[in-house]
Amino acid sequence: MSKPPSVIRQTVVTPIVLIAVLLAMAALTYAFGSRAFNRTAIEMFINIMVVVGLYAFVGNSGLLSFGHISFMCLGAYMTAWLAIPPVMKSITLKGLPVWLLHTQLPMWVATPISGVFAALFALIVGRIIMRLSGIAASIATFGLLGVVNNVYSNWDSVTGGQGSIVGIPPTMNVWIGWLGAAVAIVTAYLYSISRSGLALRATRDEAIAASASGVDIVRERLIAFVVSAFIIGLAGALYAHFLSIVNPGSFYLRTTFVSLSMLVVGGMYSLSGAVSGVVVMSVLIELFRNLEKGVSVGGLPIGLPNGVQEIAIGIITIIILIYLPTGLTRNREFSWRGWPLQRRLASPVQTALKEMN
Amino acid sequence: MTAVLQILFDALSLGSIYALGALGIAAIFGVMRLVNFAHGDFIAFCVFAMLWPSIDAAAIVFAGRLPFYLLIPLLLSVGAALSMLSEVIVFRRFRNANPATMMIASFALGFVIRHLLLMLYSSRPKSITLWPNLGLPVEFFGAHIPMLQVVTIIITLAVLAVLVLFLKHTRYGLEMRAAADNFTMARMLGVRANGVILLAFAISGMLAAAIGLILATNSGTADIGMGANVMLIAFIATVIGGLGSVPGAVAAGFLIGAASVVFQATRPHDARVFRDAFVYGAVIVVLLARPQGLFAPKSAKQRV
């Protein structure tokens, strides 16, 4: 009897395929894309980071989280505090501690710090929230989003309140976007094949059996929560560098739901689903945006009326979910020959999910 | 004393709106395990149904001109129709999907409704005057209470009474309660699934219309985002009350309304802007103490 191949050997294809496809996209964009198209591509890479970060928690634990965008908020504001030139900070953000007022860090330093900051915050609040399960946990994460947004919208001396903070150096380009997405994918992949990731997926599929086998549900969930907060904190930092302004309104309900929709449309229990959900939705959004601008057919400009874009995206989302309720990838991973482990688990998982309804 | 009365009425009327919203969410959740994120957009849709579609700044009041005995039934049927339509077209196809998928589908539906309204009416808030004399204060033990608050509270109590009578004393009410308790079992005993679910959606839609009317009268404007905040608090209230428990949802709605009003009234001015942070924080604390909600029904208990 031969030894079964290791988990890494079986599954490493997925992240490699994903990162390679994204690299091709980045290269094509860099070579042929206009300035505006480059910005769209960067936005897509940042969305991939956010959704992959969400996947690291939601996909492995099975708990729906509405609170992860608050980590994006934390990361973006941390970057703003670290990266804005001291001259500007001392005018707009008077409440910052003196040592922070006088530092200015380059992007390569500020971004990881922002990620770690978000992860630390997740470690503290996660110790409390992760004790809950099911829909109570979802609502608690929702509460987290509400608290963070409210504090950042109103703590004027430190966050500039409802208005925007300007002056973050706009140093993003499509390669850094790709690099960020690659880091997110590798981190999420390494977590999901780690001991903790496997244990957490066991609790997702059969919570009682897993805890009877000695899995500490709260601990594994907390680890996933921190890992995903780190990824999304990085995404927030890059987002701040991308827009060069931050304001609390962009890290609230709309972003939360859009990123959750992308995850569910792609397939919330697989890494490939997270990435392909973002790519497909971004392509659709870009397509309809262009249709709205109008194309000329035989000299006649034909354009859709404004607002059709969003309506069409909403309808397409519903249609995809009607025909593929488990997402475009049906919760499977891209690989050469399928992931035997997942294929075997598929049917009991589905029954378990149905029973939970 | 008058200040206390004032706070009491503020709390009761805000709580009423939240309670009506929570009822609308709980009605559908009970039979279908669907958290309907489109509810807030149903509310906005009902308000805008009173206006003629136009993107001008000045609102063209259309149905809103009708006398109240026609306007109220009309709006209630608009709400019920929209809600039932969304069941037939969208949610019927998600009966066996997992809750996350349903939730995202409902969010997408709300997104579509919101942008449809944006397209037809533009994003500017529009002024709409309904029954201006409801804004006049009435003297009540020395406190000046806006008439509208009193009316809101009375309407909510009336709606609650009618719903309780309906649920406890009619055949359809019995079927709904049976379906909420154990859907599969209820179907086996002859409850028609489609009928019960449609009924739940109709009730939810009418509640959305009622909230829309109250909000529009209160603020005098029609705004696309006006339902969203109520929806969020209502959603939280249904969970705190214990998902699937109708009295729990109502009680939690009133509780959240009271908590925010009392917080607003008692804190110093600087802390008031952080009201929502404290309310959401309190929600987390309540959930930690009682993860199943304050008034969880027995059927919600997890079985091993």
Boltz contact constraints between the chains, C-beta under 6 A:
constraints:
  - contact:
      token1: [A, 64]
      token2: [B, 100]
      max_distance: 6.0
  - contact:
      token1: [A, 132]
      token2: [B, 287]
      max_distance: 6.0
  - contact:
      token1: [A, 132]
      token2: [B, 291]
      max_distance: 6.0
  - contact:
      token1: [A, 136]
      token2: [B, 287]
      max_distance: 6.0
  - contact:
      token1: [A, 136]
      token2: [B, 291]
      max_distance: 6.0
  - contact:
      token1: [A, 139]
      token2: [B, 239]
      max_distance: 6.0
  - contact:
      token1: [A, 140]
      token2: [B, 284]
      max_distance: 6.0
  - contact:
      token1: [A, 140]
      token2: [B, 287]
      max_distance: 6.0
  - contact:
      token1: [A, 143]
      token2: [B, 280]
      max_distance: 6.0
  - contact:
      token1: [A, 143]
      token2: [B, 283]
      max_distance: 6.0
  - contact:
      token1: [A, 143]
      token2: [B, 284]
      max_distance: 6.0
  - contact:
      token1: [A, 146]
      token2: [B, 276]
      max_distance: 6.0
  - contact:
      token1: [A, 146]
      token2: [B, 280]
      max_distance: 6.0
  - contact:
      token1: [A, 147]
      token2: [B, 277]
      max_distance: 6.0
  - contact:
      token1: [A, 147]
      token2: [B, 280]
      max_distance: 6.0
  - contact:
      token1: [A, 147]
      token2: [B, 281]
      max_distance: 6.0
  - contact:
      token1: [A, 150]
      token2: [B, 276]
      max_distance: 6.0
  - contact:
      token1: [A, 150]
      token2: [B, 277]
      max_distance: 6.0
  - contact:
      token1: [A, 151]
      token2: [B, 277]
      max_distance: 6.0
  - contact:
      token1: [A, 154]
      token2: [B, 273]
      max_distance: 6.0
  - contact:
      token1: [A, 208]
      token2: [B, 304]
      max_distance: 6.0
  - contact:
      token1: [A, 257]
      token2: [B, 107]
      max_distance: 6.0
  - contact:
      token1: [A, 261]
      token2: [B, 104]
      max_distance: 6.0
  - contact:
      token1: [A, 264]
      token2: [B, 100]
      max_distance: 6.0
  - contact:
      token1: [A, 264]
      token2: [B, 104]
      max_distance: 6.0
  - contact:
      token1: [A, 307]
      token2: [B, 115]
      max_distance: 6.0
  - contact:
      token1: [A, 307]
      token2: [B, 118]
      max_distance: 6.0
  - contact:
      token1: [A, 307]
      token2: [B, 119]
      max_distance: 6.0
  - contact:
      token1: [A, 310]
      token2: [B, 115]
      max_distance: 6.0
  - contact:
      token1: [A, 311]
      token2: [B, 112]
      max_distance: 6.0
  - contact:
      token1: [A, 311]
      token2: [B, 115]
      max_distance: 6.0
  - contact:
      token1: [A, 314]
      token2: [B, 108]
      max_distance: 6.0
  - contact:
      token1: [A, 314]
      token2: [B, 111]
      max_distance: 6.0
  - contact:
      token1: [A, 314]
      token2: [B, 112]
      max_distance: 6.0
  - contact:
      token1: [A, 315]
      token2: [B, 112]
      max_distance: 6.0
  - contact:
      token1: [A, 317]
      token2: [B, 108]
      max_distance: 6.0
  - contact:
      token1: [A, 318]
      token2: [B, 90]
      max_distance: 6.0
  - contact:
      token1: [A, 318]
      token2: [B, 105]
      max_distance: 6.0
  - contact:
      token1: [A, 318]
      token2: [B, 108]
      max_distance: 6.0
  - contact:
      token1: [A, 321]
      token2: [B, 101]
      max_distance: 6.0
  - contact:
      token1: [A, 321]
      token2: [B, 105]
      max_distance: 6.0
  - contact:
      token1: [A, 322]
      token2: [B, 93]
      max_distance: 6.0
  - contact:
      token1: [A, 325]
      token2: [B, 97]
      max_distance: 6.0
  - contact:
      token1: [A, 325]
      token2: [B, 101]
      max_distance: 6.0
  - contact:
      token1: [A, 353]
      token2: [B, 98]
      max_distance: 6.0
  - contact:
      token1: [A, 357]
      token2: [B, 33]
      max_distance: 6.0
